[in-house]
Amino acid sequence: MAVASAAPGSVFCKQLLFSLLVLILFCDACQKISLQVPSHLPAEALVGKVNLKGCLQSASLIQSSDPDFRIQEDGSIYTTHDLMLSSEKKSFSILLSDTQREEQKKIAIVLEAGGQKGPERHLEDTVLKRSKRRWAPIPCSLMENSLGPFPQHVQQVQSDAAQNYTIFYSISGPGVDKEPFNLFFINKDTGDIFCTRSIDREQYQQFPLYAYATTADGYAPEYPLPLLFKVEDDNDNAPYFENKVTIFSVPENCRTGTSVGKVTAIDHDEPDTLHTRLKYKILQQIPDQPKHFSIHPDTGVITTTTPLLDREKCDTYKLIMEVRDMGGQPFGLFNTGTITISLEDENDNSPYFTETSYFTEVEENRIDVEILRMAVRDQDLPNTPHSKAIYKILQGNENGNFKISTDPNTNEGVLCVVKPLNYELNRQIVLQIGVLNEAQFSKAANAQTPTMCTTTVTVKIKDLDEGPECQPSVKVIQSKDGLPEGKELLGYKAVDPEKGSSEGLRYKKIGDEDNWFEINEHTGNLKTVKVLDRESKFVKNNQYNVSVIAMDADGRSCTGTLVVFLEDDNDHPPDIREKEVTICRHDKDFALLEAVDLDGPDNGPPFQFFLDNSASKLWTIETKDGKTAILRERQNLDYNTYAVPIQVKDRHGFAAKHILAVRVCDCITSSDCKITPKVLRDIKPSNVILGRWAILAMVLGSALLLCILFTCFCVTAKKTVKKCFPEDVAQQNLIVSNTEGPGEEVMEANMRLPTETCNICDTSVSVGTLGGQGVKTQQSFEMVKGGYTLDSSKGGGHQTLESVKGLGQGGMDTGRYGYTEWHSFTQPRLGEKVYLCGQDEEHKHSEDYVRSYNYEGKGSVAGSVGCCSDRQEEEGLEFLDHLEPKFRMLAKTCVKK
């Protein structure tokens, strides 16, 4: 081993190069190489390294002529066992061979013993040259798994200070005072470092230590010296597969060269050396014939070598694999493993029926019943889309009577009847059924073109005694719109399949929304009981439905629907949708009219709109689009409601006249119009013509009235006229006086006027003025009738009973008057009063309803009833004591007031 010295830097470099030549030496290609080595070489010791590629680039075989040494591919030379060099030199050769080029080369190696001795120093060297320091790090390596003997010398360190002082040496670091403990120790006097046991490189690759030099008193003349002991790898670990059992899969029928998978192995020796250069190979294939797989020796990728992998013949292959280090050399360490390759199924086999034909039978009219099960076989993997069957009915099911499905548990084809079969139509049906897989057929290179497997199924139909058949279930008949009642229509006909006719069947109506028809129980014909109306709400799309049930003698039945298609008849004239329209002057000067027709399109629009001659003087109408029209005023009319007669015709000229209420209003929107269309103003009242029956009724009424008046006159003229009041003029009712105090309500029931004459009981009755004692009639009033005015405040304008009799104020006794005189005076005046009270401010007839009679204020048109009084002055009420008993209630009332 090299020894550290305290020489100058240049000398240190020379010694370092000399030491490296002992361990590793690169030389020129194929020349003689000399190596300086120690006289003792342990087993598996690295002697040196030569450049083999420089001599022969592609050497496939490397051999040593001396069995004491072995040569690796990188040119490293190792001893095979402990070796002592007896002489100063030992020679051997390295043989290189290239089998492909048939070329061989030889390299001569000469080992020279005594490498521990340094070059001789001359005296002048120590005088003329600076000596090299010995306290310096020198590279050192240890062989893994060394066999000893132990303790084994590793290296010696020396300090130049030992020439002047007594130096003690020590070391520290891993292997000394750290894990692994006590692996190294040093002789404190000489500086020799020893190893106590063998080392595992896979556990410790190197040991960084520090060496110390101190004097006896603890003085350190040198800095700590770093030492690095590298452990040289020994091929002591065999490679092994990462997984003991590896499983790959590959599709069957795959092409040649398809990658199956990649195997990997692990070697714990030093990477990137010959110890970890691995080679793979297949030792055995199970089953072994034919060979289907190969492996790349360096990458470990397994590929197929043939396209004939068939899962149906063999679904799993096992490969016994070997991995070997040292580049696959025979002396390399190796291991084996098992690779399992499973073949993935492909749909390369068609299913086929177990039988070529099948026979089954079924009763007629049965549905949703299973009649047959068919089994198939498929060599592909069970319970996968490659083997699951799909059945199809290829022929014989044109009417859709059958359905076939797959039983998911057994993969059988299940044939069912889904539509009733008729024995009378077909007694036997032959079906052709095919089968395929759910998955598409494989397109592998060696796969054949698939063919569908088919079979025949003969279905025999059994006869049954069945009920009537309603075929088709819906029957349509046509009828004219407006067909009167009592007309017969062809009804629904069912058929007994056993007889082939409807003989013996009975019919019953079970659906007729508006009860238009009655049904003949034996023939099924319909008879109308109402007029058929296409515009009825029960008619949809010109169709009216009648449901009928047909029954045989055994009670079996079927149901059918009879659709009565109503042909449209032009039996409805057009109508105006809105009967009242409004023309707002501030919005638009016209009204839009829309016509509708309950008849169908063929009897409907386009419509034509017309005005009567009387209406056309004030209005104009213009057809817009065949369905609407525009109504305008010829000139601005008063704000009011008008009745406008309009005639609307359809396309065939069928017309109807309609009275349209038109409001002409001072508004912006129709909702703002305040005119109520209760009383319509005709276009021209003078043009109203009475019918002949109205004229006859008026003539007869007038004649009857004249006869009644003439009879009353004759009866009255024959009786003696006496001056008296009637016995009961008031007819048990109070007669209201002309005292009109405010706040008292007077009902019309208390103002009954005498309408019939009574027997005159006495010629003279003492009465006061009708106005009563102390009531004056000085207030003025106006009575408008016939163009003259009566005013009580003007001379000659006030009339009393005396003026009617032709007597003055001082004539005869004013307390006695005849009933005829009193009646002739009061009747026309009261009638005039009532007439005036029945008019409003515009001299029109007022509404006929009860009004409260209160104080009306000054200036009332009706005036006052004070004109009924025949006296102006105040008089007493003593005359009431002489009245008849029926007037006592009136007298008591007047006295109380």
Stockholm file with secondary structure:
# STOCKHOLM 1.0

chainA/1-897         MAVASAAPGSVFCKQLLFSLLVLILFCDACQKISLQVPSHLPAEALVGKVNLKGCLQSASLIQSSDPDFRIQEDGSIYTTHDLMLSSEKKSFSILLSDTQREEQKKIAIVLEAGGQKGPERHLEDTVLKRSKRRWAPIPCSLMENSLGPFPQHVQQVQSDAAQNYTIFYSISGPGVDKEPFNLFFINKDTGDIFCTRSIDREQYQQFPLYAYATTADGYAPEYPLPLLFKVEDDNDNAPYFENKVTIFSVPENCRTGTSVGKVTAIDHDEPDTLHTRLKYKILQQIPDQPKHFSIHPDTGVITTTTPLLDREKCDTYKLIMEVRDMGGQPFGLFNTGTITISLEDENDNSPYFTETSYFTEVEENRIDVEILRMAVRDQDLPNTPHSKAIYKILQGNENGNFKISTDPNTNEGVLCVVKPLNYELNRQIVLQIGVLNEAQFSKAANAQTPTMCTTTVTVKIKDLDEGPECQPSVKVIQSKDGLPEGKELLGYKAVDPEKGSSEGLRYKKIGDEDNWFEINEHTGNLKTVKVLDRESKFVKNNQYNVSVIAMDADGRSCTGTLVVFLEDDNDHPPDIREKEVTICRHDKDFALLEAVDLDGPDNGPPFQFFLDNSASKLWTIETKDGKTAILRERQNLDYNTYAVPIQVKDRHGFAAKHILAVRVCDCITSSDCKITPKVLRDIKPSNVILGRWAILAMVLGSALLLCILFTCFCVTAKKTVKKCFPEDVAQQNLIVSNTEGPGEEVMEANMRLPTETCNICDTSVSVGTLGGQGVKTQQSFEMVKGGYTLDSSKGGGHQTLESVKGLGQGGMDTGRYGYTEWHSFTQPRLGEKVYLCGQDEEHKHSEDYVRSYNYEGKGSVAGSVGCCSDRQEEEGLEFLDHLEPKFRMLAKTCVKK
#=GR chainA/1-897 SS CCBCCBCCHHHHHHHHHHHHHHHCCCCCTTSCEEEECCSEECTTCEEEECCHHHHCTTCSEEEESSTTEEECTTSEEEESSCEECSSSEEEEEEEEEETTTTEEEEEEEEEESCTTSCCCCCHHHHHHSCCCBSCSCCCEEEETTCCCCSSEEEEECCCGGGGTSCCEEEEESBTTTBSSTTSEEECTTTCEEEECSCCCTTTCSEEEEEEEEECTTSCCCSCCEEEEEEEECCCCCCCEESSSEEEEEEETTCCTTCEEEECCEECCSCTTSGGGCCEEEEEEEESCSSCCEEECTTTCEEEESCSCCCTTTCSEEEEEEEEESGGGCTTSCEEEEEEEEEEECCSCSCCEESSSEEEEEEETTCCSEEEEEECEECCSCTTSTTTCEEEEEEESCTTCCEEEEECTTTCCEEEEECSCCCTTTCSEEEEEEEEEESSCCCCCTTCCCCCCEEEEEEEEEECCCCCCBCSSSEEEEEEETTCCTTCEECCCCCBBTTTTBCTTCEEEEEECTTCCEEECTTTCCEEESSCCCTTSTTCBTTEEEEEEEEECTTSCEEEEEEEEEEECCCCSCCEESCSEEEEETTTCSEEEEEEECSSCGGGSCSCEEEECHHHHTTEEEEECSSSEEEEEESSCCCSEEEEEEEEEECTTCCEEEEEEEEEEESCSSGGGCCCCTTSCBCSCGGGCCCCHHHHHHHHHHHHHHHHHHHHHHHHHHTSCCCSCCCTTSSTTSCCCCSCCCTTCCCCGGGCCCCCSCCCCCCSCCBCCCTTCTTCCCCCCCCCCBTTBCCCTTSTTTCCCHHHHHTCCTTSSCTTBCCHHHHHHHHHHHHHHHHHHHTBCTTSCBCCSSCCCCCCCCTTCTTCCGGGGCSCCSCCCSGGGGGSCGGGHHHHHHHHHC
#=GC SS_cons         CCBCCBCCHHHHHHHHHHHHHHHCCCCCTTSCEEEECCSEECTTCEEEECCHHHHCTTCSEEEESSTTEEECTTSEEEESSCEECSSSEEEEEEEEEETTTTEEEEEEEEEESCTTSCCCCCHHHHHHSCCCBSCSCCCEEEETTCCCCSSEEEEECCCGGGGTSCCEEEEESBTTTBSSTTSEEECTTTCEEEECSCCCTTTCSEEEEEEEEECTTSCCCSCCEEEEEEEECCCCCCCEESSSEEEEEEETTCCTTCEEEECCEECCSCTTSGGGCCEEEEEEEESCSSCCEEECTTTCEEEESCSCCCTTTCSEEEEEEEEESGGGCTTSCEEEEEEEEEEECCSCSCCEESSSEEEEEEETTCCSEEEEEECEECCSCTTSTTTCEEEEEEESCTTCCEEEEECTTTCCEEEEECSCCCTTTCSEEEEEEEEEESSCCCCCTTCCCCCCEEEEEEEEEECCCCCCBCSSSEEEEEEETTCCTTCEECCCCCBBTTTTBCTTCEEEEEECTTCCEEECTTTCCEEESSCCCTTSTTCBTTEEEEEEEEECTTSCEEEEEEEEEEECCCCSCCEESCSEEEEETTTCSEEEEEEECSSCGGGSCSCEEEECHHHHTTEEEEECSSSEEEEEESSCCCSEEEEEEEEEECTTCCEEEEEEEEEEESCSSGGGCCCCTTSCBCSCGGGCCCCHHHHHHHHHHHHHHHHHHHHHHHHHHTSCCCSCCCTTSSTTSCCCCSCCCTTCCCCGGGCCCCCSCCCCCCSCCBCCCTTCTTCCCCCCCCCCBTTBCCCTTSTTTCCCHHHHHTCCTTSSCTTBCCHHHHHHHHHHHHHHHHHHHTBCTTSCBCCSSCCCCCCCCTTCTTCCGGGGCSCCSCCCSGGGGGSCGGGHHHHHHHHHC
//
